[in-house]
Amino acid sequence: MDPRWLDFAQRIQAIAQTGLSYEPHIYDQERYEKLLEIAADMMAAYTDGDVELIRQLFDAQTGHATPKVDVRGVVFRDNQILLVRENLDGGRWTIPGGWADINEAPSVATVREVYEESGYQTQAVKLLAFYDRRLHGHPPHAFHIYKAFFLCELLDNQRSQAQIENRGAAYTETGEVAFFSEDAIPADLSIGRVTHQQIRRFFEHLRNPDLPTDFD
């Protein structure tokens, strides 16, 4: 579970963001804005972060506060799972994925992320798990996040040459791409994105395809 101070700060930020979204009276608006400052100050105090950057992050959030959605594509080939190196986390390994975009179905977002990060064309065939990020051993995050893991089948065993060239032409979020057997999963996982326990669970789904979707 996340530390209690983070839970408090997230709830304060969410109350303030939601309150500001409903065109409050001027005095209530000032109170909500003060709550945002308190939440930012709290996060900065406990993380040694830059309070101004945290306030800018909060100011960019508008509308009724809801959890963010992170989608991940679980791809198997010959009983091995597809992982990519995450450049934004020191080259640690992860299941390909990222934030779902507005007006994009979760399965479509997952297929897009797998292609962009690995070069493999896939189709989503089953929702393996829908998790509350706080409950599964991930490090703390400023916002409340849901994680959706889709089983994706390869449409082609070869990576897209066009996507490989595009990745080489500019900076991308991910680097090396490889398949790993269950007993050879790298120790240096990007656990903000996926944990060893989750990967072990997905291998259980591979062995037992009739397992229902996991959820909290």
Backbone bond lengths (Angstrom), bond angles and torsions (degrees), N, CA, C in turn:
res aa  C-N    CA-C-N  psi(-1)  N-CA   C-N-CA  omega(-1)  CA-C   N-CA-C  phi
1 M - - - 1.457 - - 1.524 110.18 -
2 D 1.334 116.10 149.50 1.453 120.88 175.72 1.525 110.23 -65.82
3 P 1.338 118.57 153.85 1.466 120.64 176.65 1.525 111.08 -61.49
4 R 1.326 116.64 153.16 1.461 120.90 -174.66 1.522 111.86 -62.08
5 W 1.339 116.87 -36.88 1.455 118.49 -179.02 1.525 111.02 -61.53
6 L 1.354 117.01 -36.04 1.458 119.98 179.90 1.523 110.14 -69.19
7 D 1.317 117.00 -40.07 1.464 120.83 176.09 1.525 110.41 -58.82
8 F 1.344 116.48 -44.80 1.467 120.20 178.76 1.521 110.97 -61.89
9 A 1.342 116.46 -47.20 1.460 120.62 -178.01 1.523 111.46 -63.17
10 Q 1.335 117.22 -40.99 1.468 120.37 179.14 1.522 111.11 -63.56
11 R 1.332 116.69 -42.55 1.459 119.49 -178.96 1.529 111.72 -67.67
12 I 1.318 115.90 -39.38 1.471 119.18 177.50 1.526 109.96 -62.87
13 Q 1.349 116.15 -45.64 1.470 120.06 179.85 1.517 110.68 -61.64
14 A 1.336 117.73 -42.44 1.463 121.13 -178.51 1.524 111.66 -66.02
15 I 1.329 117.28 -40.87 1.473 120.79 177.64 1.525 109.95 -61.64
16 A 1.329 116.00 -44.59 1.462 119.72 -178.36 1.521 111.35 -66.92
17 Q 1.337 117.61 -45.24 1.468 121.12 179.92 1.522 110.98 -60.82
18 T 1.336 116.43 -46.30 1.459 120.35 -179.42 1.522 110.58 -65.04
19 G 1.320 116.62 -43.00 1.464 119.89 179.52 1.520 112.24 -60.52
20 L 1.325 116.81 -41.87 1.462 120.53 179.55 1.524 112.39 -67.37
21 S 1.332 117.39 -23.21 1.461 120.46 -177.55 1.526 112.80 -75.02
22 Y 1.338 117.52 -14.02 1.467 120.87 -175.95 1.535 112.66 -105.43
23 E 1.321 116.90 29.29 1.467 123.59 175.37 1.529 111.34 47.61
24 P 1.323 116.75 63.73 1.469 119.83 -176.64 1.519 112.26 -70.75
25 H 1.332 114.87 164.17 1.466 121.50 172.21 1.527 107.93 -57.51
26 I 1.327 116.70 152.99 1.456 122.12 -174.18 1.524 112.24 -54.08
27 Y 1.347 116.90 -38.73 1.461 119.21 -178.79 1.525 111.20 -71.82
28 D 1.344 116.50 -37.66 1.466 119.51 175.85 1.519 110.74 -67.69
29 Q 1.324 116.80 -35.91 1.458 119.84 177.56 1.523 110.18 -60.33
30 E 1.322 116.94 -42.94 1.464 120.31 178.67 1.521 110.99 -62.30
31 R 1.346 116.32 -37.94 1.468 119.72 179.54 1.524 110.92 -67.67
32 Y 1.333 117.51 -42.08 1.466 119.98 178.37 1.532 111.02 -64.38
33 E 1.317 116.09 -39.55 1.460 119.17 178.47 1.529 110.87 -64.64
34 K 1.317 116.52 -35.96 1.458 120.40 176.71 1.535 110.43 -66.90
35 L 1.327 116.57 -37.90 1.462 119.79 176.93 1.526 111.24 -62.51
36 L 1.334 117.07 -38.97 1.460 120.05 176.56 1.525 110.88 -61.35
37 E 1.332 116.04 -40.27 1.457 119.84 178.30 1.522 111.02 -63.80
38 I 1.336 116.43 -40.69 1.464 120.62 179.75 1.528 110.37 -64.00
39 A 1.341 116.75 -44.46 1.461 120.51 179.48 1.529 110.95 -61.66
40 A 1.342 116.79 -42.63 1.466 120.64 178.94 1.523 110.85 -65.65
41 D 1.329 116.90 -42.49 1.466 120.79 178.66 1.525 110.69 -62.27
42 M 1.327 116.39 -38.43 1.459 120.52 -179.73 1.521 110.75 -64.83
43 M 1.353 116.40 -46.27 1.463 119.61 179.43 1.524 111.25 -64.04
44 A 1.307 117.20 -40.97 1.463 120.68 179.94 1.526 110.79 -64.41
45 A 1.331 116.33 -40.09 1.464 120.33 -177.74 1.524 112.19 -65.35
46 Y 1.335 117.38 -36.75 1.459 121.02 -175.94 1.525 113.56 -90.27
47 T 1.321 117.57 -12.63 1.462 119.95 -178.00 1.524 113.51 -118.72
48 D 1.325 117.24 -3.52 1.466 121.34 -173.68 1.522 111.24 59.91
49 G 1.339 116.43 27.19 1.450 121.10 178.59 1.519 111.94 -82.51
50 D 1.340 115.64 169.39 1.460 122.18 177.98 1.520 108.57 -80.11
51 V 1.324 117.58 113.94 1.457 120.88 -174.27 1.519 111.64 -61.99
52 E 1.328 117.87 -33.67 1.457 119.76 -179.98 1.522 111.20 -68.26
53 L 1.327 117.18 -38.94 1.464 119.75 177.31 1.524 111.02 -66.16
54 I 1.323 116.92 -38.09 1.463 120.45 178.42 1.525 110.04 -66.46
55 R 1.324 117.16 -40.89 1.469 119.94 177.74 1.524 110.87 -63.74
56 Q 1.331 117.48 -39.22 1.461 120.08 176.76 1.527 110.96 -63.34
57 L 1.334 115.87 -38.79 1.458 120.53 177.64 1.518 110.53 -61.68
58 F 1.316 117.21 -44.56 1.458 121.49 179.12 1.528 111.15 -67.31
59 D 1.333 116.93 -41.04 1.471 120.63 -178.57 1.527 111.53 -62.69
60 A 1.338 116.67 -26.84 1.472 120.51 -179.07 1.521 112.12 -76.11
61 Q 1.345 117.08 -12.72 1.465 120.81 -179.90 1.528 109.18 -88.96
62 T 1.316 117.16 126.27 1.457 121.09 -179.18 1.525 110.38 -131.98
63 G 1.328 115.39 163.38 1.454 120.68 178.87 1.517 112.24 81.82
64 H 1.332 115.89 -179.37 1.459 121.30 179.42 1.525 109.33 -61.89
65 A 1.313 117.84 126.95 1.460 121.82 -175.96 1.530 110.98 -71.39
66 T 1.321 116.84 125.18 1.463 122.89 176.25 1.530 108.53 -136.21
67 P 1.351 118.34 162.78 1.462 119.48 177.51 1.529 111.95 -61.68
68 K 1.322 115.90 147.39 1.459 121.13 172.27 1.526 108.74 -81.08
69 V 1.336 117.35 158.63 1.464 121.63 -176.44 1.530 110.28 -119.98
70 D 1.322 115.35 121.46 1.462 123.38 176.47 1.528 107.76 -106.75
71 V 1.340 118.18 124.93 1.467 121.90 -178.86 1.529 109.34 -110.48
72 R 1.336 115.70 142.06 1.468 121.94 -178.43 1.518 109.71 -135.35
73 G 1.342 116.77 140.75 1.449 122.12 -179.94 1.517 111.80 -105.19
74 V 1.334 116.53 116.21 1.465 122.13 179.89 1.531 107.65 -93.24
75 V 1.326 116.48 110.92 1.466 122.55 -174.21 1.531 109.19 -119.00
76 F 1.329 116.29 125.48 1.468 121.38 177.48 1.534 110.45 -113.51
77 R 1.323 114.71 146.94 1.462 122.06 171.94 1.522 107.77 -146.94
78 D 1.317 116.32 122.42 1.469 120.86 179.95 1.529 110.92 53.67
79 N 1.338 116.19 44.42 1.464 123.00 177.61 1.533 112.93 63.68
80 Q 1.325 115.57 24.25 1.462 120.75 175.17 1.526 108.79 -122.32
81 I 1.345 116.40 149.86 1.456 121.56 -176.62 1.524 110.68 -103.75
82 L 1.322 116.19 143.25 1.464 122.47 -179.58 1.525 110.34 -81.09
83 L 1.329 115.69 127.16 1.464 121.96 174.73 1.532 109.26 -129.86
84 V 1.327 115.59 154.30 1.461 121.59 176.96 1.525 108.59 -130.52
85 R 1.322 116.27 152.12 1.470 120.40 176.12 1.526 109.21 -81.76
86 E 1.327 116.12 130.66 1.463 122.50 -178.24 1.525 109.52 -93.71
87 N 1.325 116.59 105.17 1.465 120.42 -178.13 1.521 112.88 -62.32
88 L 1.323 116.84 -29.61 1.464 120.30 -177.87 1.523 112.22 -79.46
89 D 1.335 117.61 -0.99 1.462 121.36 178.45 1.520 109.89 -133.25
90 G 1.312 115.61 46.77 1.454 120.54 173.39 1.512 115.75 67.16
91 G 1.328 117.57 24.33 1.453 120.00 178.60 1.511 114.11 77.03
92 R 1.324 117.57 18.48 1.461 120.48 177.81 1.530 109.76 -76.55
93 W 1.327 115.49 158.12 1.460 121.50 -174.59 1.521 112.26 -88.48
94 T 1.335 115.82 148.32 1.455 121.09 178.86 1.525 110.65 -155.21
95 I 1.313 115.39 162.13 1.461 120.94 167.40 1.529 107.12 -72.12
96 P 1.336 119.46 134.99 1.470 120.21 -177.48 1.523 111.75 -62.01
97 G 1.337 115.09 143.63 1.464 120.13 179.29 1.519 111.33 165.52
98 G 1.323 115.46 -171.78 1.462 121.08 -179.17 1.511 110.33 172.17
99 W 1.335 116.60 -163.71 1.453 121.62 -178.62 1.527 111.08 -71.39
100 A 1.324 116.15 139.07 1.462 120.81 170.80 1.525 108.82 -72.98
101 D 1.316 116.66 140.69 1.459 121.46 179.64 1.529 111.11 -93.71
102 I 1.324 115.31 157.84 1.456 121.32 176.77 1.534 109.56 -62.42
103 N 1.346 116.22 142.48 1.471 123.69 178.84 1.530 112.60 61.21
104 E 1.338 115.87 31.37 1.454 121.29 177.69 1.525 108.04 -131.87
105 A 1.322 116.94 124.54 1.460 120.44 179.34 1.527 109.59 -61.80
106 P 1.340 118.46 145.20 1.465 120.34 -178.22 1.528 113.49 -55.31
107 S 1.335 117.48 -41.15 1.466 119.74 179.80 1.521 111.25 -66.21
108 V 1.331 116.39 -38.29 1.466 120.88 178.80 1.528 110.20 -66.54
109 A 1.323 116.33 -42.08 1.467 120.67 177.92 1.521 110.67 -61.02
110 T 1.327 116.21 -39.82 1.463 120.54 -179.48 1.526 111.12 -64.37
111 V 1.323 117.01 -47.63 1.467 121.55 179.24 1.528 110.17 -60.28
112 R 1.322 116.36 -41.64 1.475 120.45 178.56 1.525 110.65 -61.75
113 E 1.337 116.57 -46.31 1.455 120.23 -178.21 1.529 111.39 -63.40
114 V 1.329 117.02 -41.80 1.462 120.01 178.60 1.527 110.18 -60.15
115 Y 1.332 116.55 -43.74 1.462 120.24 -179.43 1.528 111.26 -65.89
116 E 1.326 116.54 -45.77 1.459 119.83 -177.63 1.524 111.75 -64.63
117 E 1.322 117.76 -36.03 1.461 120.57 -173.56 1.522 113.75 -92.96
118 S 1.348 117.65 -21.27 1.460 119.10 -176.96 1.523 113.91 -123.34
119 G 1.344 117.29 -24.24 1.456 120.46 -176.28 1.513 113.77 88.67
120 Y 1.347 117.35 1.66 1.464 120.32 179.85 1.522 111.15 -95.11
121 Q 1.334 115.51 134.48 1.457 122.08 174.24 1.533 108.46 -85.10
122 T 1.329 116.57 129.34 1.459 120.94 -177.30 1.523 110.31 -139.02
123 Q 1.322 114.97 173.02 1.452 120.88 167.95 1.528 108.15 -133.59
124 A 1.327 115.90 139.29 1.462 120.89 179.02 1.526 108.92 -77.61
125 V 1.341 116.80 131.23 1.461 120.59 -175.94 1.523 113.38 -121.44
126 K 1.339 118.39 -17.86 1.462 119.42 -179.11 1.522 109.83 -162.43
127 L 1.321 116.78 140.82 1.460 121.71 171.26 1.523 107.65 -83.89
128 L 1.339 116.76 108.91 1.456 121.00 -178.00 1.521 112.23 -77.79
129 A 1.330 116.48 -39.13 1.459 119.57 -174.58 1.518 110.91 -156.51
130 F 1.334 114.54 145.03 1.467 121.05 173.75 1.525 105.95 -132.04
131 Y 1.334 115.63 104.77 1.466 121.81 -169.61 1.529 112.53 -113.06
132 D 1.326 114.65 148.61 1.456 121.87 164.12 1.524 106.16 -83.94
133 R 1.323 116.75 116.36 1.460 121.73 -172.83 1.519 112.80 -54.47
134 R 1.329 117.81 -33.49 1.467 121.55 -175.39 1.524 112.79 -63.52
135 L 1.342 117.07 -22.51 1.459 121.60 -168.73 1.527 113.99 -99.60
136 H 1.345 117.70 9.24 1.456 118.74 -170.31 1.529 114.67 -132.27
137 G 1.309 117.31 31.91 1.452 120.11 171.12 1.508 116.12 77.99
138 H 1.331 117.32 14.64 1.464 120.13 176.17 1.526 109.50 -83.31
139 P 1.330 118.24 153.26 1.463 120.24 176.03 1.529 110.62 -66.68
140 P 1.334 117.92 158.45 1.467 121.18 -178.54 1.527 112.24 -58.36
141 H 1.332 115.24 150.84 1.466 122.26 177.28 1.521 108.19 -136.08
142 A 1.319 116.20 152.69 1.464 120.35 -177.29 1.525 112.33 -62.24
143 F 1.342 117.23 -30.45 1.460 120.77 -175.15 1.525 111.04 -119.13
144 H 1.324 114.60 159.24 1.460 121.65 176.00 1.532 108.06 -78.08
145 I 1.344 117.13 131.61 1.460 121.04 -171.93 1.530 110.14 -132.67
146 Y 1.332 116.10 137.66 1.457 122.72 167.75 1.528 107.94 -101.72
147 K 1.344 116.62 142.69 1.463 121.41 -179.47 1.523 108.86 -118.77
148 A 1.334 116.22 124.44 1.462 122.44 179.08 1.530 108.85 -111.75
149 F 1.341 116.92 121.38 1.461 122.57 179.17 1.524 108.77 -109.62
150 F 1.336 116.25 116.46 1.461 122.14 179.22 1.522 110.43 -104.68
151 L 1.328 116.32 135.98 1.456 120.18 168.72 1.525 107.73 -74.87
152 C 1.328 116.58 126.21 1.463 121.75 -178.47 1.527 109.34 -121.73
153 E 1.328 116.08 131.38 1.456 121.30 178.06 1.521 110.43 -94.20
154 L 1.325 115.63 140.11 1.457 120.50 177.22 1.522 110.58 -68.76
155 L 1.322 115.86 133.79 1.465 120.85 172.50 1.521 111.27 -91.73
156 D 1.328 115.91 -19.83 1.457 122.02 -179.96 1.523 107.44 -151.80
157 N 1.307 118.21 131.25 1.459 121.47 -179.95 1.527 112.91 -71.31
158 Q 1.323 116.10 -12.94 1.459 120.44 -179.90 1.524 110.32 -100.55
159 R 1.310 115.90 141.00 1.461 120.48 175.70 1.528 109.93 -70.43
160 S 1.326 116.59 150.31 1.459 121.99 178.73 1.525 109.90 -67.79
161 Q 1.321 117.12 121.63 1.454 120.67 178.84 1.520 111.15 -63.60
162 A 1.338 116.95 -37.86 1.469 120.30 179.17 1.524 110.65 -61.98
163 Q 1.352 116.76 -41.99 1.457 119.62 -180.00 1.521 111.23 -68.99
164 I 1.338 117.29 -36.76 1.456 120.37 176.90 1.523 110.34 -61.32
165 E 1.339 116.65 -42.64 1.467 120.30 179.30 1.513 111.26 -67.23
166 N 1.337 117.05 -38.97 1.466 120.26 177.75 1.523 110.83 -62.55
167 R 1.340 116.40 -40.78 1.455 120.36 179.82 1.518 111.02 -65.94
168 G 1.311 116.40 -33.24 1.449 118.74 -179.38 1.512 113.59 -77.86
169 A 1.332 116.84 -16.64 1.464 120.53 -174.83 1.519 113.03 -85.81
170 A 1.331 117.94 -16.51 1.462 120.41 -176.37 1.516 109.13 -152.92
171 Y 1.331 115.58 166.37 1.469 120.41 179.10 1.515 110.30 -64.08
172 T 1.320 117.15 135.15 1.455 121.82 176.59 1.517 109.08 -127.42
173 E 1.331 115.57 166.04 1.453 120.51 -178.09 1.516 112.42 -73.85
174 T 1.330 117.41 -25.08 1.460 120.27 -175.76 1.518 111.44 -123.48
175 G 1.341 114.46 158.10 1.455 120.09 -179.12 1.509 111.51 -117.18
176 E 1.345 116.59 -111.20 1.462 122.40 -175.41 1.527 111.98 -58.25
177 V 1.315 115.83 146.36 1.460 123.78 -179.60 1.526 108.08 -125.63
178 A 1.357 117.42 131.84 1.461 119.39 -178.44 1.525 110.62 -159.17
179 F 1.340 115.73 160.50 1.462 122.74 174.46 1.533 108.86 -105.17
180 F 1.342 116.82 142.30 1.454 121.74 -177.09 1.525 110.44 -131.49
181 S 1.335 115.69 140.41 1.459 120.13 172.71 1.526 109.16 -75.93
182 E 1.323 116.24 165.70 1.465 120.50 -175.02 1.529 111.93 -62.23
183 D 1.308 117.61 -33.35 1.466 120.04 -178.32 1.524 112.92 -89.03
184 A 1.336 117.17 7.93 1.466 120.20 -179.14 1.527 111.86 -129.10
185 I 1.328 117.93 23.54 1.463 121.02 178.65 1.526 109.19 -64.76
186 P 1.325 118.88 129.91 1.468 120.64 -177.92 1.532 111.94 -58.42
187 A 1.314 115.14 144.63 1.464 119.95 177.89 1.519 111.45 -70.89
188 D 1.337 115.73 -30.82 1.470 119.91 -175.45 1.525 111.07 -89.59
189 L 1.328 116.19 68.19 1.460 120.71 175.62 1.522 110.33 -80.77
190 S 1.330 116.18 151.58 1.456 122.52 171.25 1.533 106.77 -82.36
191 I 1.334 116.50 86.85 1.468 119.82 -168.89 1.529 112.62 -72.52
192 G 1.313 117.53 -8.09 1.454 118.46 169.71 1.516 111.17 -69.74
193 R 1.352 115.96 -18.03 1.464 121.91 -176.90 1.521 112.68 -109.52
194 V 1.321 117.53 -39.96 1.466 120.71 179.05 1.530 108.31 -155.57
195 T 1.327 117.16 148.77 1.455 121.61 -179.71 1.524 110.34 -112.27
196 H 1.332 115.91 163.04 1.460 120.76 176.60 1.526 110.79 -60.67
197 Q 1.325 116.76 -39.50 1.456 120.10 179.95 1.525 111.50 -61.91
198 Q 1.338 116.89 -41.13 1.458 119.87 178.66 1.520 111.22 -64.41
199 I 1.331 117.22 -43.07 1.461 119.89 179.42 1.524 110.44 -62.54
200 R 1.333 117.62 -41.44 1.471 119.92 176.91 1.530 110.61 -60.23
201 R 1.321 116.02 -38.62 1.463 119.57 179.12 1.522 110.93 -65.17
202 F 1.314 117.90 -37.19 1.461 120.30 -179.22 1.536 110.98 -69.11
203 F 1.331 117.35 -31.87 1.460 119.13 173.18 1.529 110.70 -66.70
204 E 1.328 117.10 -32.47 1.467 119.69 174.32 1.525 110.26 -63.68
205 H 1.333 116.51 -40.11 1.469 120.29 175.91 1.532 110.73 -63.07
206 L 1.332 116.72 -36.44 1.462 119.86 178.73 1.526 110.26 -63.52
207 R 1.334 116.15 -42.82 1.468 119.99 -179.07 1.528 112.41 -74.21
208 N 1.334 115.75 -27.44 1.467 120.65 -177.06 1.528 109.14 -128.49
209 P 1.330 118.41 78.09 1.472 121.90 -173.26 1.524 114.35 -63.33
210 D 1.330 118.68 -12.88 1.457 120.65 179.38 1.532 112.88 -87.69
211 L 1.327 116.80 -0.12 1.469 119.42 177.40 1.529 109.23 -59.98
212 P 1.348 117.61 140.72 1.461 119.41 177.41 1.525 111.30 -75.05
213 T 1.308 116.07 167.60 1.469 121.49 176.28 1.529 110.22 -62.58
214 D 1.326 116.47 134.54 1.462 121.00 174.90 1.520 109.44 -81.44
215 F 1.315 116.37 141.37 1.469 119.62 174.81 1.519 109.66 -155.95
216 D 1.319 115.79 162.79 1.468 121.41 -178.98 1.522 110.26 -89.59
